[in-house]
Amino acid sequence: MVLALEGIRILDLTMLFPGPFGTRYFADFGADVVKIESRVRQDMARMPPPHVVIPGTRKKDSSFYHALNRNKRHISINLKTEEGKEIFYKLAKTADVIIEQFRPGVVKKLGVDYETISKINPRIIYCSLTGYGQNGPYRDYAGHDLNYIGTSGLASVTRDRDTKKPIVPGVQIGDMMGGGLHSVIGILIALIAREKTGRGQYIDVAMMDGTLSFLPMVFSSYLVDRIKQDASRSNLAGGLPQYWIYKCKDGKYITVGALEPKFYINLLKVLEVKEISRQEAEKSGKTAQDLMFEQFQEIFLTKDRDTWVKELRKVDTCVAPMNELWEVEDDPQVKARDMIIDVPVGDGETMKQIGFPIKMSDTPAKFLFVAPPMGHHTKEILTELGYKDEEIKEFKKKKVI
């Protein structure tokens, strides 16, 4: 089977969540992603429990690390040594892409920045993924996902409907989508551009920028009308009773997204609810929307979640169960889409992982191997670069690798 990105080599200097999340897409579709890590400064993604022991290695890394780094080869290099830099330069000559996630200026101090590498390999595509980008007053600030969604305004539109207090999202939107996926998009664009120009280029991706770009509805409205709206009551964030999550009789929750008129009408029919007029609402001292929310919640509490889902899906309206994490694996749609896969780890043992979200008819993604232990492919890669066994042994003695 032909893999779509076979023949593309990516040197991955990233750690933790954003970069590895992005480069996993390249690895899943056949690119030779070489994860470069120093034994002195290891990827902290290895640490959170639970840990997975790979048979025959006596080494264990977190399930989180495995989820992000499957299908990638691993080499340990200490870039603070001259020999380590030389190894990296040799690798860079063979590479199509380099992606790094250090603070601005660090790669220049290490001597592996775009200016240096592009002289060695003019066709190199070099992506720097940072919190705030390579310029601006926040350039050198430390940060994490929550800081980027805060600065971008995204956190301000994710609030409790009643208390109006901001809610910390349960997933790292800035890291994964703002950073990781935008890096993937930028690199793919640069690869296509290189086919036309013959030249590589530098890519500057900021997680704050990427996160801000997710606000075309609410922020674009403000940029035009300059009205400071209550973000906790915008249409898709608590303003419409037909677009909300409701508790059911069994304590489970149902998601309702009946935005279009036909879906809303069907929802009202099944729930046996009539819209409340403004006049009726005024008598109660509440808004019509608030009264509708109350009615919906009262009705949903009369039956179990799965009963409601079954009844409402019969009439063509937008509903779905809010699955708890422990329910996702058994959801029939998740099963049908092969979104939970069993991956072999050796000795006949397997590990469950999230599957491939992009389905392609001719060049699909493929599982090749689990995330390797630290330095697992170091000798293999150095041999490919022409280093002899004695040189490799010397590198180990000097803690270059």
C-alpha positions in Angstrom: 0.0 0.0 0.0 1.3 3.4 -0.9 1.4 5.9 1.9 0.6 9.5 0.9 3.6 11.1 2.6 6.2 8.4 2.0 9.5 9.9 1.1 9.0 13.1 3.2 11.4 13.4 6.1 10.5 15.6 9.1 12.8 16.4 11.9 10.7 16.9 15.0 12.2 19.0 17.8 8.9 19.5 19.6 7.7 18.2 22.9 4.6 18.0 25.1 1.4 18.5 23.2 1.2 21.0 20.3 4.0 19.9 18.0 3.8 16.1 18.6 0.0 16.3 18.0 0.6 17.9 14.6 3.5 15.7 13.5 1.6 12.6 14.3 -0.6 13.3 11.3 2.5 13.3 9.1 3.7 10.0 10.6 0.3 8.3 10.3 0.3 9.0 6.6 3.8 7.7 6.0 6.3 10.5 6.5 9.6 9.6 8.1 9.1 11.7 11.3 12.3 11.6 13.3 11.7 12.8 16.9 14.8 14.4 18.3 15.2 14.5 22.0 18.1 15.0 24.5 18.6 12.6 27.3 19.4 15.7 29.4 16.0 17.4 28.7 13.4 14.7 28.0 9.8 15.2 26.8 7.6 15.7 29.8 4.7 14.0 28.0 6.4 10.7 29.0 5.5 11.3 32.6 1.7 11.4 33.3 0.2 8.1 34.3 -0.9 5.5 33.3 2.3 4.1 31.8 2.7 1.5 29.2 5.6 -1.0 29.3 6.7 -2.2 25.9 7.6 -5.9 26.0 11.3 -6.6 25.7 12.4 -3.1 26.5 11.9 -2.7 30.2 11.1 0.9 29.4 7.8 2.6 30.0 6.2 5.8 28.8 2.8 7.3 29.4 -0.3 6.4 27.3 -0.4 10.2 26.5 3.1 10.0 25.0 2.2 6.9 23.0 -0.9 8.5 21.6 1.1 11.5 20.3 4.3 9.7 19.0 3.3 6.5 17.3 4.8 5.9 13.9 7.8 8.2 14.6 11.5 7.1 14.8 13.5 8.4 17.7 17.0 9.7 18.0 18.7 11.2 21.0 21.0 14.1 20.3 22.5 16.7 22.7 22.4 19.8 20.5 24.5 21.7 23.0 27.6 19.7 21.9 29.5 20.4 18.7 29.3 16.8 17.6 25.5 16.9 18.2 25.2 19.9 16.0 27.1 18.2 13.3 24.8 15.2 13.4 21.8 17.5 13.2 23.3 19.3 10.2 23.8 16.0 8.4 20.2 15.0 9.2 19.0 18.4 8.0 20.6 17.9 4.6 18.4 14.8 4.1 15.2 16.4 5.5 12.2 18.2 3.9 10.9 19.7 7.1 12.1 20.8 10.5 9.6 21.8 13.2 10.6 23.2 16.6 8.8 24.5 19.6 11.4 26.3 21.7 11.0 29.9 22.9 12.0 32.4 20.3 15.7 32.8 20.0 16.6 29.4 21.5 17.3 27.6 18.2 19.6 30.5 17.2 21.6 30.0 20.4 21.8 26.3 19.6 22.9 27.0 16.1 20.0 25.1 14.4 17.9 28.1 13.4 16.4 28.6 9.9 19.1 30.9 8.7 21.8 28.4 9.5 19.9 25.3 8.2 18.7 27.0 5.0 22.3 27.6 4.0 22.9 23.8 4.3 19.6 22.9 2.7 17.9 25.7 0.7 14.8 23.4 0.1 14.2 23.0 3.9 10.8 24.0 5.2 11.3 25.2 8.8 8.3 25.7 11.1 8.6 27.5 14.5 5.6 26.8 16.8 5.4 29.1 19.8 2.8 30.6 22.1 2.8 34.2 20.8 4.9 34.1 17.7 8.4 35.5 16.7 7.5 39.2 17.1 5.4 41.5 19.3 5.6 42.5 23.0 4.6 39.0 24.2 7.2 37.2 22.1 9.4 36.1 25.0 6.6 35.3 27.5 6.2 31.8 28.8 2.7 30.3 28.4 0.4 27.4 28.1 -2.9 26.6 26.4 -5.0 28.5 28.9 -2.9 31.7 28.4 -3.4 31.6 24.7 -7.1 31.1 24.8 -7.3 33.9 27.3 -5.3 36.4 25.2 -7.2 35.5 22.0 -10.6 36.1 23.6 -11.7 32.5 23.2 -12.0 32.0 27.0 -14.3 35.0 27.2 -17.0 33.3 25.1 -16.9 30.1 27.1 -18.8 30.9 30.2 -21.4 29.5 32.6 -24.8 30.6 31.5 -26.0 31.6 34.9 -22.9 32.8 36.8 -21.2 34.2 33.7 -17.9 32.9 35.1 -15.4 31.7 32.4 -15.1 27.9 32.2 -11.8 26.2 31.5 -12.3 24.0 28.4 -11.8 20.3 28.9 -9.4 20.0 25.9 -6.4 22.1 25.0 -7.8 24.0 22.1 -4.9 26.4 21.7 -2.3 23.6 21.8 -3.9 21.2 19.4 -6.0 23.2 17.0 -4.4 26.7 17.4 -0.9 25.3 17.3 -0.6 21.7 16.1 -3.1 21.7 13.3 -2.1 25.1 12.0 1.5 23.9 11.8 0.4 20.9 9.8 -1.6 23.2 7.4 1.3 25.6 7.0 3.8 22.8 6.3 1.6 21.2 3.7 1.1 24.6 2.0 4.9 25.1 2.0 5.5 21.6 0.5 3.1 22.4 -2.3 4.7 25.8 -2.8 8.1 24.2 -3.0 7.0 22.1 -5.9 6.3 25.3 -7.8 9.3 27.4 -6.6 11.9 24.9 -5.8 12.6 26.8 -2.5 11.9 26.1 1.1 10.6 28.7 3.5 10.2 29.7 7.1 6.8 29.3 8.9 5.9 31.2 12.0 2.9 29.7 13.9 1.6 31.2 17.1 -0.9 29.3 19.2 -2.5 32.6 20.1 -3.0 33.5 16.4 -4.4 30.2 15.6 -6.9 30.3 18.5 -8.0 33.8 17.6 -8.8 32.6 14.1 -11.5 30.3 15.6 -13.7 33.3 16.4 -15.1 34.2 13.0 -18.7 34.4 14.3 -18.6 36.2 17.6 -15.4 38.4 17.1 -16.1 39.3 13.5 -19.5 40.6 14.7 -17.9 42.8 17.3 -15.3 44.1 14.7 -18.2 45.4 12.6 -20.9 46.6 15.1 -18.6 47.2 18.2 -21.4 46.0 20.5 -20.2 44.4 23.7 -22.5 41.5 23.9 -23.0 39.0 26.8 -20.9 36.1 25.5 -22.6 33.7 27.9 -25.9 34.3 26.0 -24.7 34.2 22.4 -26.8 32.0 20.2 -24.4 29.0 20.2 -23.2 29.4 23.8 -26.4 29.5 26.0 -28.6 31.9 24.2 -31.0 29.4 22.5 -32.9 26.7 24.4 -32.8 24.5 21.3 -29.0 24.5 21.3 -28.0 23.3 24.8 -27.1 20.3 26.9 -29.9 18.9 29.2 -29.9 16.5 32.1 -32.2 13.5 31.8 -33.9 11.3 34.3 -31.0 8.8 34.7 -28.5 11.6 35.4 -27.0 11.4 31.9 -27.1 14.3 29.5 -28.4 14.9 26.0 -27.1 17.4 23.5 -29.7 19.3 21.5 -28.7 21.3 18.4 -32.0 22.0 16.7 -31.1 25.3 15.1 -32.8 25.3 11.7 -36.6 25.9 11.8 -37.6 22.4 10.6 -35.5 20.8 13.3 -36.8 23.1 16.0 -40.4 22.4 15.0 -39.8 18.7 15.2 -38.2 19.1 18.6 -41.2 21.0 19.9 -43.6 18.4 18.6 -41.9 15.5 20.3 -41.5 17.4 23.6 -45.1 18.7 23.3 -44.0 22.2 23.9 -45.3 25.5 22.5 -43.2 28.6 22.1 -43.7 31.2 24.9 -44.7 34.6 23.7 -43.1 37.8 24.9 -46.3 38.8 26.6 -46.5 35.6 28.6 -42.9 36.0 29.6 -43.4 39.6 30.8 -46.0 38.4 33.2 -43.5 36.0 34.8 -40.7 38.6 35.0 -38.5 36.3 32.9 -37.4 36.3 29.3 -39.2 33.9 26.9 -35.9 32.2 26.3 -35.4 31.5 30.0 -38.8 30.1 30.3 -38.2 27.8 27.3 -34.9 26.6 28.9 -36.9 25.8 32.1 -39.6 23.9 30.2 -37.1 21.9 28.2 -35.1 20.9 31.3 -38.3 19.9 33.1 -39.4 17.7 30.3 -36.0 16.0 29.6 -36.0 15.0 33.3 -39.0 12.8 32.7 -37.1 10.1 30.7 -33.7 8.5 30.4 -31.2 9.9 28.0 -31.1 7.0 25.6 -34.9 7.0 25.4 -35.0 10.6 24.5 -32.3 10.1 21.8 -34.2 7.2 20.3 -37.5 9.1 20.2 -36.1 12.4 18.9 -34.0 10.7 16.1 -37.2 9.3 14.7 -38.4 12.8 13.7 -35.3 14.2 12.1 -33.9 16.7 14.6 -30.4 17.3 15.8 -29.8 15.4 19.1 -27.1 13.1 20.4 -26.0 11.6 23.7 -23.4 13.4 25.7 -21.1 10.4 26.1 -18.9 10.2 29.2 -15.4 9.2 28.2 -16.0 5.6 29.4 -19.0 5.4 27.0 -17.3 6.6 23.9 -15.6 3.3 23.1 -18.9 1.5 22.9 -20.8 4.1 20.8 -21.9 2.3 17.6 -20.8 5.3 15.4 -17.4 5.4 17.0 -17.1 1.6 16.3 -18.3 2.0 12.7 -15.7 4.7 12.0 -12.8 2.6 13.6 -12.0 5.5 15.9 -10.7 3.2 18.6 -8.0 0.9 17.3 -5.9 -2.0 18.8 -2.2 -1.4 18.1 0.3 -4.2 18.6 3.1 -3.5 21.2 4.9 -6.9 20.9 4.7 -10.4 22.3 1.1 -10.6 21.1 0.0 -7.8 23.3 -2.0 -4.8 22.1 -2.8 -1.3 23.3 -5.9 0.7 22.5 -5.5 4.1 20.9 -7.5 6.8 19.2 -7.8 5.9 15.5 -7.3 8.0 12.3 -9.8 10.8 11.9 -9.1 11.3 8.1 -10.4 8.5 5.9 -8.8 8.3 2.5 -9.8 5.9 -0.3 -6.5 5.4 -2.0 -3.8 6.4 0.5 -5.2 5.8 4.0 -3.3 6.3 7.2 -1.6 3.2 8.7 -0.3 2.1 12.1 3.3 1.1 11.7 4.8 0.9 15.2 4.3 2.3 18.8 6.1 5.3 20.1 9.7 4.1 20.6 11.7 4.5 23.8 14.3 7.2 24.1 17.0 6.8 21.4 15.5 3.6 20.0 16.5 4.4 16.4 19.7 6.4 17.2 22.1 3.8 15.8 19.9 3.0 12.8 19.7 6.7 11.8 23.4 7.4 12.4 24.3 4.4 10.3 22.1 5.7 7.5 24.1 9.0 7.8 27.3 7.1 7.3 28.7 7.0 10.8 30.7 3.9 11.8 30.1 1.7 14.9 33.3 3.1 16.6 32.1 6.7 16.1 28.7 5.9 17.5 30.3 4.3 20.6 32.4 7.4 21.0 29.3 9.6 20.8 27.7 7.6 23.6 30.8 7.9 25.8 30.8 11.7 25.3 27.0 11.9 25.9 26.4 13.3 22.5 23.7 10.8 21.9 
